[in-house]
Structures are given as C-alpha cells and as structure tokens.
Amino acid sequence: MADINAIAEQIQGLTLLEASQLVKVLEEKLGVSAAAAAVAAAPAAGGGAAAPAAEEKTEFNVVLVSPGTNKINVIKAVREVTNLGLKEAKDLVDGAPKPIKEGVNKEEAEAIKKKFTDAGATIEVK
C-alpha cells in the first residue's frame, strides 16, 4: 500500500491547474464525480492562488422593491406566485422591499418579474 502521507504532501504541492487535471483523471478512472468535493477543496488549495473565473449563477432571488400604485394587483400576483393567504400576501406587499421567491432558476425569475411588472410593481432579481 502507498504511503498516504507522501501522497498528501504531493497533492499539497500541486498547482490549481494540476489539481484540476488530477480530479479529471480520477473521475475518468474511477467513474465518479467530484463536483461537491472540488467546491469544498478549492478554498483549502492555496490562499495566494488567483480566484477561478466566476461561474454563471443558476439560482436567483426575486425581491419586491415597491408595490407601485396598484397594490391589489400586486397582492393577487404574490398569492399566485407564492400560494400565500390574503393576509400574508398583503403583509409582504406592505413590508416591501421583501423577497418574493428565493432559489429559483433564471426562466422562472424572469416570468415572475414580468408578472409583477405588468401588475405595476418594481421588482429586482438578484
């Protein structure tokens, strides 16, 4: 069996590019995916290394900035999108700015934004 400490020292000495290539080779040979492990290992890889390119965002939060002048239509839209009761939807609209929906994909966020914009509200997608 290989000396585990020696392997660990060799891995610590790798550059980010070499570590990435190592992950790919291991994924191919072992037939596994190291996506979750790669995210956790990235911060520990080296403090002085340049940050990797920003990945495209896949989850968005839709925030009601202002209900506008037609609160009734905005409350109806909140109820439709969130399945909240009338009182809860009214409280959300009155307490703006507040998040309407969190962790949605880009298409759903855009559909929600259009619905609220049509109702007269000001929406922000983060």
TIVO-2410 file (N, C-alpha, C; in nm, 3 decimals):
# residues 126
REC num residu      c1      c2      c3 atome chaine
REC   1      M   0.085  -0.118   0.000     N      A
REC   1      M   0.000   0.000   0.000    CA      A
REC   1      M   0.089   0.124   0.000     C      A
REC   2      A   0.045   0.227  -0.070     N      A
REC   2      A   0.122   0.350  -0.083    CA      A
REC   2      A   0.123   0.427   0.049     C      A
REC   3      D   0.226   0.505   0.068     N      A
REC   3      D   0.237   0.587   0.188    CA      A
REC   3      D   0.141   0.706   0.174     C      A
REC   4      I   0.037   0.709   0.256     N      A
REC   4      I  -0.068   0.810   0.248    CA      A
REC   4      I  -0.013   0.950   0.273     C      A
REC   5      N   0.079   0.964   0.367     N      A
REC   5      N   0.136   1.095   0.398    CA      A
REC   5      N   0.214   1.151   0.279     C      A
REC   6      A   0.287   1.064   0.209     N      A
REC   6      A   0.364   1.108   0.093    CA      A
REC   6      A   0.270   1.155  -0.018     C      A
REC   7      I   0.159   1.084  -0.037     N      A
REC   7      I   0.061   1.124  -0.139    CA      A
REC   7      I   0.000   1.258  -0.102     C      A
REC   8      A  -0.033   1.276   0.026     N      A
REC   8      A  -0.092   1.402   0.071    CA      A
REC   8      A   0.003   1.518   0.047     C      A
REC   9      E   0.133   1.498   0.073     N      A
REC   9      E   0.231   1.604   0.051    CA      A
REC   9      E   0.244   1.637  -0.097     C      A
REC  10      Q   0.239   1.535  -0.182     N      A
REC  10      Q   0.246   1.558  -0.325    CA      A
REC  10      Q   0.124   1.638  -0.373     C      A
REC  11      I   0.007   1.605  -0.322     N      A
REC  11      I  -0.115   1.676  -0.362    CA      A
REC  11      I  -0.109   1.821  -0.316     C      A
REC  12      Q  -0.057   1.846  -0.197     N      A
REC  12      Q  -0.045   1.982  -0.148    CA      A
REC  12      Q   0.048   2.065  -0.235     C      A
REC  13      G   0.144   2.003  -0.299     N      A
REC  13      G   0.240   2.074  -0.381    CA      A
REC  13      G   0.188   2.104  -0.522     C      A
REC  14      L   0.070   2.055  -0.558     N      A
REC  14      L   0.018   2.076  -0.692    CA      A
REC  14      L  -0.035   2.218  -0.710     C      A
REC  15      T  -0.022   2.267  -0.833     N      A
REC  15      T  -0.087   2.395  -0.866    CA      A
REC  15      T  -0.235   2.368  -0.886     C      A
REC  16      L  -0.315   2.472  -0.895     N      A
REC  16      L  -0.459   2.454  -0.916    CA      A
REC  16      L  -0.487   2.383  -1.048     C      A
REC  17      L  -0.411   2.415  -1.151     N      A
REC  17      L  -0.430   2.350  -1.280    CA      A
REC  17      L  -0.398   2.202  -1.272     C      A
REC  18      E  -0.289   2.169  -1.205     N      A
REC  18      E  -0.252   2.029  -1.189    CA      A
REC  18      E  -0.354   1.954  -1.105     C      A
REC  19      A  -0.406   2.018  -1.000     N      A
REC  19      A  -0.508   1.955  -0.915    CA      A
REC  19      A  -0.636   1.930  -0.996     C      A
REC  20      S  -0.671   2.023  -1.081     N      A
REC  20      S  -0.789   2.007  -1.166    CA      A
REC  20      S  -0.771   1.890  -1.262     C      A
REC  21      Q  -0.653   1.879  -1.319     N      A
REC  21      Q  -0.624   1.767  -1.410    CA      A
REC  21      Q  -0.628   1.635  -1.334     C      A
REC  22      L  -0.577   1.633  -1.213     N      A
REC  22      L  -0.580   1.513  -1.130    CA      A
REC  22      L  -0.723   1.470  -1.104     C      A
REC  23      V  -0.809   1.565  -1.072     N      A
REC  23      V  -0.950   1.534  -1.047    CA      A
REC  23      V  -1.013   1.471  -1.170     C      A
REC  24      K  -0.986   1.528  -1.287     N      A
REC  24      K  -1.043   1.474  -1.412    CA      A
REC  24      K  -0.997   1.331  -1.437     C      A
REC  25      V  -0.869   1.306  -1.416     N      A
REC  25      V  -0.815   1.172  -1.438    CA      A
REC  25      V  -0.880   1.072  -1.341     C      A
REC  26      L  -0.892   1.111  -1.215     N      A
REC  26      L  -0.953   1.022  -1.116    CA      A
REC  26      L  -1.100   0.997  -1.146     C      A
REC  27      E  -1.170   1.100  -1.192     N      A
REC  27      E  -1.311   1.083  -1.228    CA      A
REC  27      E  -1.325   0.981  -1.341     C      A
REC  28      E  -1.237   0.992  -1.443     N      A
REC  28      E  -1.244   0.900  -1.556    CA      A
REC  28      E  -1.210   0.758  -1.513     C      A
REC  29      K  -1.103   0.741  -1.436     N      A
REC  29      K  -1.059   0.608  -1.398    CA      A
REC  29      K  -1.153   0.540  -1.299     C      A
REC  30      L  -1.211   0.618  -1.207     N      A
REC  30      L  -1.296   0.559  -1.104    CA      A
REC  30      L  -1.445   0.566  -1.138     C      A
REC  31      G  -1.481   0.642  -1.241     N      A
REC  31      G  -1.620   0.654  -1.280    CA      A
REC  31      G  -1.706   0.727  -1.178     C      A
REC  32      V  -1.649   0.829  -1.115     N      A
REC  32      V  -1.722   0.907  -1.015    CA      A
REC  32      V  -1.717   1.055  -1.051     C      A
REC  33      S  -1.797   1.135  -0.978     N      A
REC  33      S  -1.795   1.279  -0.996    CA      A
REC  33      S  -1.750   1.343  -0.867     C      A
REC  34      A  -1.656   1.437  -0.876     N      A
REC  34      A  -1.604   1.502  -0.758    CA      A
REC  34      A  -1.652   1.647  -0.750     C      A
REC  35      A  -1.770   1.676  -0.802     N      A
REC  35      A  -1.819   1.814  -0.805    CA      A
REC  35      A  -1.830   1.873  -0.665     C      A
REC  36      A  -1.891   1.803  -0.572     N      A
REC  36      A  -1.907   1.856  -0.436    CA      A
REC  36      A  -1.772   1.866  -0.366     C      A
REC  37      A  -1.686   1.770  -0.386     N      A
REC  37      A  -1.556   1.771  -0.321    CA      A
REC  37      A  -1.468   1.883  -0.377     C      A
REC  38      A  -1.480   1.912  -0.504     N      A
REC  38      A  -1.399   2.017  -0.565    CA      A
REC  38      A  -1.435   2.152  -0.507     C      A
REC  39      V  -1.562   2.176  -0.481     N      A
REC  39      V  -1.604   2.303  -0.423    CA      A
REC  39      V  -1.549   2.318  -0.283     C      A
REC  40      A  -1.552   2.213  -0.205     N      A
REC  40      A  -1.503   2.219  -0.068    CA      A
REC  40      A  -1.351   2.230  -0.063     C      A
REC  41      A  -1.282   2.168  -0.158     N      A
REC  41      A  -1.137   2.167  -0.157    CA      A
REC  41      A  -1.077   2.295  -0.214     C      A
REC  42      A  -1.150   2.368  -0.294     N      A
REC  42      A  -1.097   2.487  -0.359    CA      A
REC  42      A  -1.043   2.591  -0.261     C      A
REC  43      P  -1.115   2.626  -0.153     N      A
REC  43      P  -1.059   2.726  -0.062    CA      A
REC  43      P  -0.932   2.679   0.008     C      A
REC  44      A  -0.919   2.550   0.032     N      A
REC  44      A  -0.803   2.498   0.102    CA      A
REC  44      A  -0.683   2.479   0.010     C      A
REC  45      A  -0.704   2.489  -0.121     N      A
REC  45      A  -0.600   2.459  -0.218    CA      A
REC  45      A  -0.482   2.556  -0.207     C      A
REC  46      G  -0.508   2.682  -0.181     N      A
REC  46      G  -0.397   2.776  -0.168    CA      A
REC  46      G  -0.450   2.917  -0.154     C      A
REC  47      G  -0.409   2.986  -0.052     N      A
REC  47      G  -0.461   3.120  -0.027    CA      A
REC  47      G  -0.410   3.221  -0.126     C      A
REC  48      G  -0.288   3.205  -0.177     N      A
REC  48      G  -0.230   3.303  -0.267    CA      A
REC  48      G  -0.268   3.283  -0.413     C      A
REC  49      A  -0.338   3.178  -0.445     N      A
REC  49      A  -0.372   3.150  -0.584    CA      A
REC  49      A  -0.480   3.244  -0.633     C      A
REC  50      A  -0.481   3.271  -0.762     N      A
REC  50      A  -0.582   3.358  -0.820    CA      A
REC  50      A  -0.717   3.289  -0.814     C      A
REC  51      A  -0.822   3.369  -0.798     N      A
REC  51      A  -0.958   3.313  -0.790    CA      A
REC  51      A  -0.999   3.261  -0.927     C      A
REC  52      P  -1.070   3.146  -0.932     N      A
REC  52      P  -1.116   3.095  -1.060    CA      A
REC  52      P  -1.222   3.187  -1.118     C      A
REC  53      A  -1.242   3.175  -1.248     N      A
REC  53      A  -1.342   3.257  -1.317    CA      A
REC  53      A  -1.478   3.234  -1.255     C      A
REC  54      A  -1.557   3.342  -1.245     N      A
REC  54      A  -1.690   3.332  -1.184    CA      A
REC  54      A  -1.780   3.244  -1.269     C      A
REC  55      E  -1.851   3.154  -1.202     N      A
REC  55      E  -1.943   3.066  -1.272    CA      A
REC  55      E  -2.075   3.138  -1.293     C      A
REC  56      E  -2.149   3.095  -1.394     N      A
REC  56      E  -2.278   3.156  -1.421    CA      A
REC  56      E  -2.374   3.120  -1.308     C      A
REC  57      K  -2.446   3.218  -1.261     N      A
REC  57      K  -2.538   3.200  -1.150    CA      A
REC  57      K  -2.659   3.119  -1.198     C      A
REC  58      T  -2.700   3.020  -1.116     N      A
REC  58      T  -2.813   2.936  -1.155    CA      A
REC  58      T  -2.934   2.956  -1.066     C      A
REC  59      E  -2.916   3.017  -0.950     N      A
REC  59      E  -3.028   3.041  -0.860    CA      A
REC  59      E  -3.042   3.190  -0.835     C      A
REC  60      F  -3.167   3.237  -0.840     N      A
REC  60      F  -3.195   3.378  -0.827    CA      A
REC  60      F  -3.299   3.403  -0.719     C      A
REC  61      N  -3.294   3.521  -0.661     N      A
REC  61      N  -3.395   3.564  -0.565    CA      A
REC  61      N  -3.472   3.679  -0.628     C      A
REC  62      V  -3.605   3.671  -0.621     N      A
REC  62      V  -3.691   3.776  -0.675    CA      A
REC  62      V  -3.738   3.860  -0.558     C      A
REC  63      V  -3.706   3.991  -0.561     N      A
REC  63      V  -3.735   4.080  -0.449    CA      A
REC  63      V  -3.833   4.188  -0.495     C      A
REC  64      L  -3.939   4.206  -0.417     N      A
REC  64      L  -4.035   4.313  -0.441    CA      A
REC  64      L  -3.977   4.440  -0.381     C      A
REC  65      V  -3.940   4.535  -0.468     N      A
REC  65      V  -3.880   4.660  -0.421    CA      A
REC  65      V  -3.990   4.758  -0.382     C      A
REC  66      S  -4.091   4.770  -0.469     N      A
REC  66      S  -4.200   4.864  -0.443    CA      A
REC  66      S  -4.327   4.810  -0.509     C      A
REC  67      P  -4.442   4.814  -0.439     N      A
REC  67      P  -4.565   4.762  -0.498    CA      A
REC  67      P  -4.627   4.855  -0.603     C      A
REC  68      G  -4.582   4.978  -0.610     N      A
REC  68      G  -4.638   5.071  -0.707    CA      A
REC  68      G  -4.773   5.123  -0.658     C      A
REC  69      T  -4.855   5.171  -0.752     N      A
REC  69      T  -4.982   5.233  -0.715    CA      A
REC  69      T  -5.097   5.134  -0.710     C      A
REC  70      N  -5.083   5.020  -0.776     N      A
REC  70      N  -5.193   4.923  -0.783    CA      A
REC  70      N  -5.163   4.803  -0.694     C      A
REC  71      K  -5.177   4.823  -0.563     N      A
REC  71      K  -5.142   4.719  -0.465    CA      A
REC  71      K  -5.228   4.593  -0.480     C      A
REC  72      I  -5.353   4.609  -0.518     N      A
REC  72      I  -5.443   4.493  -0.526    CA      A
REC  72      I  -5.392   4.393  -0.630     C      A
REC  73      N  -5.351   4.441  -0.747     N      A
REC  73      N  -5.298   4.351  -0.850    CA      A
REC  73      N  -5.167   4.286  -0.805     C      A
REC  74      V  -5.086   4.360  -0.731     N      A
REC  74      V  -4.959   4.306  -0.681    CA      A
REC  74      V  -4.987   4.198  -0.577     C      A
REC  75      I  -5.085   4.222  -0.489     N      A
REC  75      I  -5.121   4.121  -0.389    CA      A
REC  75      I  -5.171   3.995  -0.458     C      A
REC  76      K  -5.252   4.011  -0.563     N      A
REC  76      K  -5.300   3.894  -0.639    CA      A
REC  76      K  -5.183   3.817  -0.700     C      A
REC  77      A  -5.085   3.891  -0.754     N      A
REC  77      A  -4.968   3.827  -0.814    CA      A
REC  77      A  -4.887   3.753  -0.707     C      A
REC  78      V  -4.873   3.812  -0.589     N      A
REC  78      V  -4.800   3.746  -0.480    CA      A
REC  78      V  -4.869   3.616  -0.443     C      A
REC  79      R  -5.001   3.620  -0.430     N      A
REC  79      R  -5.076   3.500  -0.394    CA      A
REC  79      R  -5.061   3.392  -0.500     C      A
REC  80      E  -5.060   3.434  -0.626     N      A
REC  80      E  -5.048   3.338  -0.737    CA      A
REC  80      E  -4.911   3.272  -0.739     C      A
REC  81      V  -4.808   3.350  -0.716     N      A
REC  81      V  -4.671   3.300  -0.725    CA      A
REC  81      V  -4.631   3.220  -0.602     C      A
REC  82      T  -4.676   3.264  -0.483     N      A
REC  82      T  -4.627   3.203  -0.359    CA      A
REC  82      T  -4.726   3.112  -0.289     C      A
REC  83      N  -4.851   3.114  -0.328     N      A
REC  83      N  -4.958   3.037  -0.262    CA      A
REC  83      N  -4.980   3.082  -0.118     C      A
REC  84      L  -4.949   3.209  -0.088     N      A
REC  84      L  -4.975   3.264   0.044    CA      A
REC  84      L  -5.122   3.300   0.057     C      A
REC  85      G  -5.167   3.313   0.180     N      A
REC  85      G  -5.302   3.359   0.205    CA      A
REC  85      G  -5.312   3.509   0.181     C      A
REC  86      L  -5.433   3.561   0.184     N      A
REC  86      L  -5.455   3.703   0.156    CA      A
REC  86      L  -5.381   3.793   0.254     C      A
REC  87      K  -5.391   3.763   0.383     N      A
REC  87      K  -5.326   3.847   0.484    CA      A
REC  87      K  -5.174   3.842   0.470     C      A
REC  88      E  -5.120   3.723   0.449     N      A
REC  88      E  -4.975   3.709   0.436    CA      A
REC  88      E  -4.925   3.783   0.311     C      A
REC  89      A  -4.999   3.771   0.201     N      A
REC  89      A  -4.960   3.839   0.078    CA      A
REC  89      A  -4.966   3.991   0.096     C      A
REC  90      K  -5.070   4.039   0.164     N      A
REC  90      K  -5.083   4.184   0.190    CA      A
REC  90      K  -4.968   4.231   0.278     C      A
REC  91      D  -4.934   4.155   0.382     N      A
REC  91      D  -4.823   4.192   0.470    CA      A
REC  91      D  -4.691   4.197   0.393     C      A
REC  92      L  -4.670   4.102   0.301     N      A
REC  92      L  -4.548   4.100   0.221    CA      A
REC  92      L  -4.541   4.226   0.134     C      A
REC  93      V  -4.653   4.261   0.069     N      A
REC  93      V  -4.656   4.379  -0.018    CA      A
REC  93      V  -4.637   4.506   0.064     C      A
REC  94      D  -4.702   4.516   0.179     N      A
REC  94      D  -4.689   4.635   0.264    CA      A
REC  94      D  -4.549   4.649   0.323     C      A
REC  95      G  -4.479   4.538   0.341     N      A
REC  95      G  -4.346   4.540   0.401    CA      A
REC  95      G  -4.233   4.551   0.300     C      A
REC  96      A  -4.263   4.586   0.175     N      A
REC  96      A  -4.161   4.593   0.071    CA      A
REC  96      A  -4.051   4.690   0.113     C      A
REC  97      P  -3.927   4.667   0.081     N      A
REC  97      P  -3.875   4.560  -0.004    CA      A
REC  97      P  -3.861   4.428   0.072     C      A
REC  98      K  -3.910   4.323   0.009     N      A
REC  98      K  -3.905   4.187   0.065    CA      A
REC  98      K  -3.888   4.086  -0.048     C      A
REC  99      P  -3.820   3.974  -0.018     N      A
REC  99      P  -3.808   3.869  -0.120    CA      A
REC  99      P  -3.943   3.800  -0.142     C      A
REC 100      I  -3.974   3.776  -0.268     N      A
REC 100      I  -4.097   3.705  -0.301    CA      A
REC 100      I  -4.069   3.556  -0.310     C      A
REC 101      K  -3.966   3.523  -0.386     N      A
REC 101      K  -3.929   3.383  -0.405    CA      A
REC 101      K  -3.777   3.375  -0.412     C      A
REC 102      E  -3.721   3.273  -0.348     N      A
REC 102      E  -3.576   3.258  -0.344    CA      A
REC 102      E  -3.534   3.124  -0.403     C      A
REC 103      G  -3.417   3.123  -0.465     N      A
REC 103      G  -3.360   2.999  -0.518    CA      A
REC 103      G  -3.430   2.947  -0.641     C      A
REC 104      V  -3.481   3.037  -0.727     N      A
REC 104      V  -3.549   2.993  -0.849    CA      A
REC 104      V  -3.453   3.003  -0.966     C      A
REC 105      N  -3.483   2.929  -1.074     N      A
REC 105      N  -3.397   2.935  -1.191    CA      A
REC 105      N  -3.424   3.063  -1.269     C      A
REC 106      K  -3.341   3.089  -1.367     N      A
REC 106      K  -3.345   3.216  -1.440    CA      A
REC 106      K  -3.479   3.235  -1.513     C      A
REC 107      E  -3.530   3.130  -1.576     N      A
REC 107      E  -3.655   3.142  -1.651    CA      A
REC 107      E  -3.771   3.175  -1.559     C      A
REC 108      E  -3.779   3.107  -1.446     N      A
REC 108      E  -3.887   3.133  -1.350    CA      A
REC 108      E  -3.875   3.273  -1.292     C      A
REC 109      A  -3.753   3.317  -1.265     N      A
REC 109      A  -3.731   3.452  -1.211    CA      A
REC 109      A  -3.779   3.557  -1.311     C      A
REC 110      E  -3.748   3.537  -1.438     N      A
REC 110      E  -3.791   3.632  -1.540    CA      A
REC 110      E  -3.943   3.633  -1.555     C      A
REC 111      A  -4.006   3.514  -1.547     N      A
REC 111      A  -4.151   3.506  -1.557    CA      A
REC 111      A  -4.218   3.578  -1.440     C      A
REC 112      I  -4.164   3.560  -1.320     N      A
REC 112      I  -4.217   3.627  -1.202    CA      A
REC 112      I  -4.199   3.778  -1.216     C      A
REC 113      K  -4.082   3.820  -1.261     N      A
REC 113      K  -4.055   3.963  -1.278    CA      A
REC 113      K  -4.153   4.025  -1.375     C      A
REC 114      K  -4.180   3.957  -1.487     N      A
REC 114      K  -4.274   4.010  -1.586    CA      A
REC 114      K  -4.414   4.021  -1.527     C      A
REC 115      K  -4.456   3.920  -1.452     N      A
REC 115      K  -4.589   3.920  -1.391    CA      A
REC 115      K  -4.606   4.040  -1.298     C      A
REC 116      F  -4.505   4.066  -1.216     N      A
REC 116      F  -4.514   4.176  -1.121    CA      A
REC 116      F  -4.499   4.312  -1.189     C      A
REC 117      T  -4.415   4.319  -1.291     N      A
REC 117      T  -4.400   4.442  -1.364    CA      A
REC 117      T  -4.532   4.479  -1.434     C      A
REC 118      D  -4.599   4.378  -1.490     N      A
REC 118      D  -4.729   4.400  -1.552    CA      A
REC 118      D  -4.833   4.447  -1.451     C      A
REC 119      A  -4.818   4.404  -1.324     N      A
REC 119      A  -4.911   4.445  -1.218    CA      A
REC 119      A  -4.878   4.584  -1.163     C      A
REC 120      G  -4.764   4.640  -1.205     N      A
REC 120      G  -4.727   4.775  -1.164    CA      A
REC 120      G  -4.623   4.782  -1.054     C      A
REC 121      A  -4.565   4.670  -1.017     N      A
REC 121      A  -4.466   4.668  -0.909    CA      A
REC 121      A  -4.324   4.685  -0.964     C      A
REC 122      T  -4.234   4.724  -0.875     N      A
REC 122      T  -4.093   4.730  -0.909    CA      A
REC 122      T  -4.027   4.607  -0.850     C      A
REC 123      I  -3.959   4.530  -0.935     N      A
REC 123      I  -3.900   4.401  -0.897    CA      A
REC 123      I  -3.751   4.405  -0.923     C      A
REC 124      E  -3.676   4.336  -0.837     N      A
REC 124      E  -3.532   4.321  -0.856    CA      A
REC 124      E  -3.498   4.174  -0.850     C      A
REC 125      V  -3.421   4.127  -0.948     N      A
REC 125      V  -3.377   3.986  -0.948    CA      A
REC 125      V  -3.230   3.986  -0.908     C      A
REC 126      K  -3.201   3.914  -0.801     N      A
REC 126      K  -3.062   3.908  -0.750    CA      A
REC 126      K  -3.008   3.769  -0.770     C      A
***
